[in-house]
């Protein structure tokens, strides 16, 4: 799968995705160039980055398409 498909598929799951697995698969750091927007979305309570995983919160699932548009 492409990086876009990987993120879209995995963010629809409660556990989200492993940042390490993303880096190993695609050779890039997912957070690179996205730290500001990720931080803003985390502060808004829409996603979390913890223990090497990025995942949507309960609130984030309701606006997942908007979040995907911002981080991809």
N, C-alpha and C positions, 0 to 999 in steps of 0.2 A: 504494500500500500504506500501511497505518497505521504509525506509529512502532514499535509492537509487532511487527508482521509483518516490517518492515525489519530490526530487530535480530535477530529469531529466524532469518530467512533468512541474513543475512550472517555471523552468528557460527558458522554451520554450515560456512562456507567457511574455509579455512586463512588467507586474507588478512584476514578480519574485515571491518570497515567503517571508512570515513573519517569522522572526527568533523566535519570541515568539510562534507562532503556531507550528513551528518545535519542539521547546523545550517541549511544552505541549503534542504533539503527541508521541514523541520518548524518552523523558526524558533525552535528552542530548543537550548541547549547540553546534549548528552547527559550530560556529567559533572556538571552542576549538580545538587546534592542527592544525588549518588551518589559523591562523591570518597572518603568514608571506606570504603565497601564495595568500591569499585574498588581502592583502595590495599591493603586487607586481602587481596583475592583475588590481586592482583599479588604481594604479599609471600609468599603461599602458593604461588606459582608456577603459578597456574591461568589467568591472563590477562596480557596485556601492553598497555601504551599506549605506542606509540613512533611517531615520524614521522607524527603525525596519525591513526594507526590504532589501533583497539581490536580485539584478536584473542585467541582462546583459545590456550593453549599445548597441547602434546601431552597433558599431564596433564589440562588443562581440558576437552578433548574428551570424556574419559571421564565427567565429571560435569557436562556442559553443561546438562542440565535443571535441576540444582541452582543453577548459576550464573545461568541465565536467571531463575529464580524470585527470586533475590536482587537482581538489578540492574533488573528491570522492575517 
